């Protein structure tokens, strides 16, 4: 190749490399699109305790904000066949407890739904809110006649609050509250303003909107 051809080729390669480097340096870290919103809850998974003051502010926001319009959800679903038995394996001791009808279906549905909701709740609260299933285990709690779930809330002042006989609907309510929503999304995907459930939220959390 003539000398002039080599010179032109080298210039093309250098220019191309320079343009690529400039494009990469102008791109946000991690290859994210600059038009995408920044993640605001990246540290929420590290949270280990709740702030009472923050809870009061969140409740106050629901109390004073204009409630969103409700949305209709699905009207009906095909019913699931009732389970004849529920084999519960305790995550603490590993012991298995067998439940039969009529407990099996209701307990299984409640437990499965609450576990899934807790995974979503943990995205906002980390380990500050924990699900207690110990009443389901006949080895851990042999005197439990009709087991129910508990929620344990940990506060940054070192105290805890235990909610007895919690339903999956209440876990759903807390999930949407801690996510900063103004509506609760029901199991049928309908939406209702959290303002209509403000009193229940205050009882669950032990806090009032705006403070004591």
Order of alpha helices (4+ residues) and beta strands (2+ residues): alpha-alpha-beta-beta-alpha-beta-beta-beta-alpha-beta-beta-alpha
